[in-house]
């Protein structure tokens, strides 16, 4: 069932007459990747889809209605003009006055049902998985290309701009770009790029969005032999990562899952490291649809994407994956980056290695 079908079934179940969707993530979900934005870093968009049981409206003001209708309206919503000079909330309240409407923002006194909408969109269709595979491959090729072309003497900001430009040229929104080098990798879990010059090591992290779907991955490079203490940490991070992938199964509660994650850190000799950075969660139309914590009450299901990112100081493993009934697919895997097989009690999978390369090669 597509997104509109799911929403209409949910409307009937909840006895709602309709839902207003203004958030960019929900707009992309129901429209199979259409873009509802003017300001790129805004959570909410320029237009509203009003999805009722028997029809769809597209609401926007005069600055955007014609563009959104002609270029970003694959659902064929009926265009409705909101005068830019009138109070938007009052206009929307009047538009939905005959019925029981909810929304993803709480506008015009509606109940905010964003959490329920996230639950509705978690299970991906075959078309969404195909789009996700394309987005994952593109993001991985870009990140790995930057890692192979960055050189000592280049600044972190220069490497980050290289990554951003390549993303934009492929229709990917580089929503989160982290580029850290040397001691900054050992000091910060989120090394936002600076003017510091790269010397011996580099970590590149991308949170990229295409078709509304969010891809997350991390790669590491050393221009010298990897120090023994870093390799020891990285191999343990790889093992935790592999276990986190392979122990996922239909019906496993996140609470039990996270207890296992904490035990993996303890067994590795780094029992407190999980507290220093979130460990990830289900992915999709949000970078993480929600962050899994020790107290998360929901359940792992097949048919969903995940992005787990275990980290021990100075190291990190992160991929975007898809779990189906046949097992795990790594959406951010390429054939041009070194990887190794990790055997775990739950099964075997691959994890990216640290790339060792000489400057200029």
Secondary structure as UniProt FT lines:
FT   HELIX           3..14
FT   STRAND          18..23
FT   HELIX           24..31
FT   TURN            40..41
FT   STRAND          44..52
FT   TURN            53..54
FT   STRAND          55..61
FT   TURN            62..64
FT   HELIX           65..71
FT   TURN            74..75
FT   STRAND          78..82
FT   TURN            84..85
FT   HELIX           88..95
FT   STRAND          101..103
FT   HELIX           107..109
FT   STRAND          111..112
FT   HELIX           114..121
FT   HELIX           126..149
FT   TURN            152..153
FT   HELIX           156..169
FT   TURN            170..171
FT   STRAND          173..181
FT   HELIX           183..187
FT   STRAND          201..210
FT   TURN            211..212
FT   STRAND          213..222
FT   HELIX           228..246
FT   TURN            250..251
FT   HELIX           254..268
FT   TURN            271..272
FT   HELIX           273..276
FT   STRAND          280..283
FT   TURN            294..295
FT   TURN            302..303
FT   STRAND          304..308
FT   STRAND          311..312
FT   TURN            313..314
FT   STRAND          315..316
FT   STRAND          321..324
FT   TURN            325..326
FT   STRAND          327..330
FT   TURN            331..332
FT   TURN            335..336
FT   STRAND          339..344
FT   TURN            345..346
FT   STRAND          347..352
FT   STRAND          355..356
FT   TURN            359..360
//
